[in-house]
Amino acid sequence: MDLGACARAAAWGHYAARGPAPAPGVSMNFESRIQELESQLTELQELSKRTQLDLGDEIATLEARLQSAIEATYSGLTAWERVAVARHPERPVASDYVATILDEFLELHGDKVFGNDEAMLTGLARIEDQRFMLIAHRKGRSTKERLACNFGCAHPEGYRKALRKMKLAAKLGLPIVTMINTPGAYPGIGAEERGQAAAIAENILEMFSLRVPVLVIVIGEGGSGGALGIGVGDRVLMMEFAYYSVISPEGCAAILWKDGARTPDAAEALKLTPADLTGLGIVDAVIPEPVGGAHRDRERSMQTVRETILRELADLEARNTDELLESRWRKYRDAGEIEGRFPRVPGV
C-alpha cells in the first residue's frame, strides 16, 4: 500500500526531529547506594580531566563496583520498587519508540465523534518490510506534553479512535501492535459523561474478533481498564520492569486498608510483575531490559523491542486466521483459573 511518499516523509520528520527528549532524574530509595557510587565516579572522572592525573585504574574499579551494585539491587526488587522503575521519567515512552525504532510512521487522528485525544497515539507504521498499525498510550516528555496527554490517561474518544484504527487495519489486512503505558483511563466527570466505560468495553469486545494478528506490549505502566482497552491480543508481552494490574497499588491500598502506608503490601498482593503474570498465563513472555532498567540504556532497550516486534509478527502472520481467533478467545477464557495458587493476604 502506497501511503504517499510526501505524506510519509512529513509525518516521519515530525517525530524524528523531536527525538527522545531528556527527562529529569528521579530519586528512588532503593537506588541510594547506586546514586552514591555514580556521584563518586563522576567526581573521579572530572578530577582526572581537570588535573590530567592518570586515574584509569581507580575509575575502572569504581565502574566495576557500580555495575555490581546495579546488578545486586535490580535482581532483588520488590513489587512496589518495580512499579517505581516502570514510572521512571527517563523510561522510553511511545514517542521515543516512534522516533527510534520505526522506519516510517504516519499518524492518524480523531474518532469522528468528539475530538482527537493526544493520550492515544495511532498510525500506520513500518519496520523494514513489516507494515502494521501502531496503537499506543502517549504520556509525553515535557511538562507541557504530559499535560496535553493527561499523563497517558486516555478519554473515551481516545479509545474510540483506537478502535477505528484497528478496524481500518483489519480492512487493510495489516497486523496491529499496541503499546500499553498508562496508570489508567482518565477518571474525570467529562470522560464519564462521554461514555468512558462503554468505550473501553466495546474495545475489549471488538478486539476479540479482529481478523488480523494483534501483538500487545506493556512498555511501562499497565493500569486498570485503561490498559485493557487496547490490551486484548494474540500475544501479550511485558517489558522486564513494567507492571500490569487491575488497579494501581495506591488505589488498592486506599480501598482495602484506607492507608497509603500499605501501598507496598498492595503491590505484592496484586501480583503485577512479569514473573507473577507469566505464571498466571496472563502474559506470554517477558522482554528483557538492560541491567538497571530501560532508562539506563534507552537505545538498547528500544532496539530489543524492535527485534521482538519483527519476530512476533512474523510468527503470528504465519498462522491460520480462524485458528488465531480461536486461540485468542481461549487465551482469555482460561486466564481466570487462579484459585488456590496464592495464599490469602492478611487483612483482606
TASUL-V209012 format. One record per pair of residues at least 4 apart in sequence whose ideal C-beta (glycine too) atoms are under 8 Angstrom apart, sorted by sequence separation. I is the first residue (numbers start at 1). J is the second residue. If there is no record, write none. Layout:
I_J / I_J
//
This chain:
3_7 / 4_8 / 5_9 / 6_10 / 7_11 / 8_12 / 9_13 / 10_14 / 11_15 / 12_16 / 13_17 / 14_18 / 27_31 / 31_35 / 32_36 / 33_37 / 34_38 / 35_39 / 36_40 / 37_41 / 38_42 / 39_43 / 40_44 / 41_45 / 42_46 / 43_47 / 44_48 / 45_49 / 46_50 / 47_51 / 48_52 / 55_59 / 56_60 / 57_61 / 58_62 / 59_63 / 60_64 / 61_65 / 62_66 / 63_67 / 64_68 / 65_69 / 66_70 / 67_71 / 68_72 / 69_73 / 70_74 / 71_75 / 72_76 / 73_77 / 77_81 / 78_82 / 79_83 / 80_84 / 81_85 / 82_86 / 83_87 / 84_88 / 87_91 / 92_96 / 93_97 / 94_98 / 95_99 / 96_100 / 97_101 / 98_102 / 111_115 / 126_130 / 140_144 / 141_145 / 142_146 / 143_147 / 144_148 / 145_149 / 147_151 / 150_154 / 154_158 / 155_159 / 156_160 / 157_161 / 158_162 / 159_163 / 160_164 / 161_165 / 162_166 / 163_167 / 164_168 / 165_169 / 166_170 / 167_171 / 168_172 / 170_174 / 187_191 / 188_192 / 189_193 / 190_194 / 192_196 / 195_199 / 196_200 / 197_201 / 198_202 / 199_203 / 200_204 / 201_205 / 202_206 / 203_207 / 204_208 / 205_209 / 206_210 / 210_214 / 218_222 / 223_227 / 224_228 / 225_229 / 227_231 / 228_232 / 238_242 / 245_249 / 247_251 / 248_252 / 249_253 / 250_254 / 251_255 / 252_256 / 253_257 / 254_258 / 262_266 / 263_267 / 264_268 / 265_269 / 266_270 / 272_276 / 273_277 / 274_278 / 275_279 / 276_280 / 278_282 / 289_293 / 290_294 / 292_296 / 294_298 / 297_301 / 298_302 / 299_303 / 300_304 / 301_305 / 302_306 / 303_307 / 304_308 / 305_309 / 306_310 / 307_311 / 308_312 / 309_313 / 310_314 / 311_315 / 312_316 / 313_317 / 314_318 / 315_319 / 319_323 / 320_324 / 321_325 / 322_326 / 323_327 / 324_328 / 325_329 / 326_330 / 327_331 / 328_332 / 329_333 / 330_334 / 331_335 / 338_342 / 344_348 / 3_8 / 48_53 / 77_82 / 86_91 / 92_97 / 97_102 / 110_115 / 111_116 / 126_131 / 127_132 / 140_145 / 141_146 / 146_151 / 150_155 / 154_159 / 169_174 / 186_191 / 187_192 / 191_196 / 192_197 / 194_199 / 222_227 / 231_236 / 247_252 / 254_259 / 257_262 / 267_272 / 271_276 / 272_277 / 277_282 / 278_283 / 289_294 / 291_296 / 292_297 / 319_324 / 47_53 / 48_54 / 85_91 / 110_116 / 111_117 / 125_131 / 126_132 / 139_145 / 140_146 / 169_175 / 185_191 / 221_227 / 238_244 / 253_259 / 254_260 / 256_262 / 271_277 / 277_283 / 278_284 / 290_296 / 48_55 / 98_105 / 109_116 / 124_131 / 125_132 / 139_146 / 140_147 / 169_176 / 207_214 / 253_260 / 278_285 / 290_297 / 294_301 / 27_35 / 47_55 / 48_56 / 77_85 / 92_100 / 125_133 / 140_148 / 154_162 / 247_255 / 253_261 / 257_265 / 278_286 / 294_302 / 316_324 / 319_327 / 124_133 / 125_134 / 140_149 / 218_227 / 222_231 / 253_262 / 257_266 / 271_280 / 274_283 / 123_133 / 124_134 / 139_149 / 166_176 / 186_196 / 250_260 / 253_263 / 256_266 / 290_300 / 44_55 / 48_59 / 122_133 / 123_134 / 138_149 / 140_151 / 185_196 / 252_263 / 275_286 / 290_301 / 122_134 / 139_151 / 140_152 / 253_265 / 274_286 / 289_301 / 109_122 / 121_134 / 122_135 / 139_152 / 218_231 / 250_263 / 253_266 / 44_58 / 45_59 / 107_121 / 108_122 / 121_135 / 122_136 / 138_152 / 216_230 / 249_263 / 252_266 / 44_59 / 107_122 / 108_123 / 120_135 / 121_136 / 137_152 / 185_200 / 216_231 / 249_264 / 252_267 / 289_304 / 107_123 / 108_124 / 120_136 / 121_137 / 162_178 / 216_232 / 222_238 / 250_266 / 288_304 / 106_123 / 120_137 / 121_138 / 137_154 / 216_233 / 227_244 / 249_266 / 252_269 / 287_304 / 41_59 / 44_62 / 105_123 / 106_124 / 119_137 / 120_138 / 214_232 / 215_233 / 218_236 / 249_267 / 252_270 / 287_305 / 105_124 / 106_125 / 119_138 / 214_233 / 215_234 / 216_235 / 217_236 / 218_237 / 220_239 / 104_124 / 105_125 / 118_138 / 119_139 / 214_234 / 215_235 / 216_236 / 217_237 / 218_238 / 219_239 / 222_242 / 41_62 / 104_125 / 105_126 / 213_234 / 214_235 / 216_237 / 217_238 / 218_239 / 221_242 / 222_243 / 224_245 / 249_270 / 287_308 / 40_62 / 41_63 / 104_126 / 118_140 / 215_237 / 217_239 / 220_242 / 221_243 / 222_244 / 223_245 / 224_246 / 98_121 / 102_125 / 103_126 / 207_230 / 219_242 / 222_245 / 224_247 / 247_270 / 249_272 / 102_126 / 103_127 / 204_228 / 208_232 / 218_242 / 223_247 / 224_248 / 246_270 / 37_62 / 41_66 / 102_127 / 103_128 / 200_225 / 204_229 / 207_232 / 218_243 / 223_248 / 245_270 / 95_121 / 101_127 / 159_185 / 200_226 / 203_229 / 207_233 / 218_244 / 94_121 / 98_125 / 135_162 / 203_230 / 245_272 / 37_65 / 38_66 / 154_182 / 197_225 / 200_228 / 204_232 / 244_272 / 37_66 / 105_134 / 152_181 / 153_182 / 200_229 / 203_232 / 243_272 / 118_148 / 119_149 / 135_165 / 152_182 / 153_183 / 155_185 / 199_229 / 243_273 / 244_274 / 118_149 / 119_150 / 135_166 / 152_183 / 153_184 / 154_185 / 155_186 / 34_66 / 37_69 / 102_134 / 118_150 / 133_165 / 151_183 / 153_185 / 154_186 / 242_274 / 119_152 / 133_166 / 153_186 / 244_277 / 119_153 / 120_154 / 153_187 / 176_210 / 240_274 / 34_69 / 119_154 / 133_168 / 155_190 / 156_191 / 239_274 / 33_69 / 34_70 / 98_134 / 119_155 / 133_169 / 150_186 / 155_191 / 163_199 / 176_212 / 178_214 / 180_216 / 238_274 / 117_154 / 132_169 / 157_194 / 159_196 / 175_212 / 176_213 / 178_215 / 180_217 / 181_218 / 98_136 / 117_155 / 120_158 / 156_194 / 174_212 / 175_213 / 176_214 / 177_215 / 178_216 / 179_217 / 180_218 / 181_219 / 183_221 / 244_282 / 34_73 / 97_136 / 119_158 / 120_159 / 122_161 / 155_194 / 156_195 / 160_199 / 163_202 / 167_206 / 173_212 / 175_214 / 176_215 / 178_217 / 180_219 / 181_220 / 182_221 / 184_223 / 185_224 / 238_277 / 244_283 / 33_73 / 117_157 / 122_162 / 156_196 / 159_199 / 163_203 / 166_206 / 170_210 / 175_215 / 177_217 / 179_219 / 180_220 / 181_221 / 182_222 / 183_223 / 184_224 / 185_225 / 186_226 / 114_155 / 116_157 / 117_158 / 120_161 / 133_174 / 135_176 / 155_196 / 159_200 / 162_203 / 166_207 / 169_210 / 170_211 / 180_221 / 181_222 / 182_223 / 183_224 / 184_225 / 185_226 / 31_73 / 94_136 / 114_156 / 115_157 / 120_162 / 123_165 / 132_174 / 133_175 / 135_177 / 136_178 / 137_179 / 139_181 / 156_198 / 157_199 / 170_212 / 180_222 / 184_226 / 30_73 / 94_137 / 95_138 / 114_157 / 122_165 / 131_174 / 132_175 / 133_176 / 134_177 / 135_178 / 136_179 / 137_180 / 139_182 / 156_199 / 159_202 / 163_206 / 167_210 / 169_212 / 183_226 / 184_227 / 94_138 / 113_157 / 117_161 / 132_176 / 133_177 / 134_178 / 135_179 / 136_180 / 137_181 / 156_200 / 159_203 / 166_210 / 182_226 / 185_229 / 93_138 / 94_139 / 95_140 / 96_141 / 116_161 / 132_177 / 134_179 / 136_181 / 137_182 / 182_227 / 238_283 / 93_139 / 95_141 / 111_157 / 114_160 / 236_282 / 237_283 / 240_286 / 30_77 / 93_140 / 110_157 / 111_158 / 113_160 / 180_227 / 236_283 / 237_284 / 238_285 / 239_286 / 240_287 / 93_141 / 166_214 / 236_284 / 237_285 / 238_286 / 239_287 / 240_288 / 241_289 / 111_160 / 235_284 / 237_286 / 238_287 / 240_289 / 111_161 / 124_174 / 180_230 / 222_272 / 235_285 / 237_287 / 239_289 / 281_331 / 30_81 / 110_161 / 180_231 / 109_161 / 112_164 / 125_177 / 178_230 / 241_293 / 28_81 / 111_164 / 178_231 / 240_293 / 241_294 / 281_334 / 282_335 / 30_84 / 281_335 / 178_233 / 239_294 / 280_335 / 28_84 / 281_337 / 28_85 / 108_165 / 176_233 / 26_84 / 280_338 / 93_152 / 28_88 / 108_168 / 26_87 / 280_341 / 26_88 / 239_301 / 279_341 / 26_89 / 119_182 / 184_247 / 25_89 / 26_90 / 180_244 / 184_248 / 24_89 / 25_90 / 183_248 / 218_283 / 23_89 / 24_90 / 239_305 / 23_90 / 119_186 / 162_229 / 22_90 / 162_230 / 152_221 / 159_229 / 217_287 / 159_230 / 237_308 / 271_342 / 20_92 / 154_226 / 153_226 / 20_95 / 154_229 / 237_312 / 20_96 / 269_345 / 18_95 / 235_312 / 268_345 / 20_99 / 269_348 / 15_95 / 19_99 / 20_100 / 114_194 / 265_345 / 18_99 / 19_100 / 139_220 / 235_316 / 97_179 / 234_316 / 15_98 / 16_99 / 15_99 / 94_179 / 219_305 / 15_102 / 94_181 / 93_181 / 217_305 / 137_226 / 12_102 / 15_105 / 137_227 / 234_324 / 257_347 / 217_308 / 256_347 / 12_104 / 217_309 / 256_348 / 11_104 / 12_105 / 14_107 / 137_230 / 234_327 / 11_105 / 12_106 / 136_230 / 215_309 / 234_328 / 11_106 / 135_230 / 233_328 / 8_104 / 11_107 / 232_328 / 215_312 / 234_331 / 8_106 / 215_313 / 7_106 / 213_313 / 232_332 / 3_104 / 215_316 / 3_106 / 213_316 / 213_317 / 213_319 / 212_321 / 120_230 / 211_321 / 213_324 / 11_123 / 211_325 / 214_328 / 209_325 / 208_325 / 23_141 / 21_141 / 208_328 / 3_124 / 20_141 / 21_142 / 208_329 / 97_219 / 208_332 / 94_219 / 93_219 / 92_219 / 93_220 / 91_220 / 1_131 / 177_309 / 87_220 / 86_220 / 87_221 / 86_221 / 177_313 / 83_221 / 175_313 / 175_316 / 175_317 / 86_239 / 86_241 / 85_241 / 86_242 / 86_243 / 82_241 / 83_243 / 82_243 / 77_241 / 79_243 / 83_249 / 74_241 / 80_249 / 79_249 / 1_172 / 132_309 / 127_306 / 130_309 / 130_310 / 132_313 / 127_309 / 128_310 / 80_263 / 127_310 / 130_313 / 80_264 / 83_267 / 130_314 / 79_264 / 82_267 / 78_264 / 80_267 / 79_267 / 80_268 / 78_267 / 79_268 / 83_272 / 78_268 / 82_272 / 79_270 / 82_273 / 79_271 / 79_272 / 79_273 / 79_276 / 100_298 / 100_299 / 101_302 / 91_293 / 92_294 / 96_298 / 100_302 / 101_303 / 91_294 / 92_295 / 100_303 / 91_295 / 101_305 / 88_293 / 90_295 / 97_302 / 101_306 / 92_298 / 96_302 / 88_295 / 91_298 / 85_293 / 90_298 / 97_305 / 101_309 / 92_301 / 85_295 / 92_302 / 74_291 / 74_292 / 73_292 / 74_293 / 71_291 / 70_291 / 70_292 / 67_291 / 70_296 / 34_292 / 20_298
//
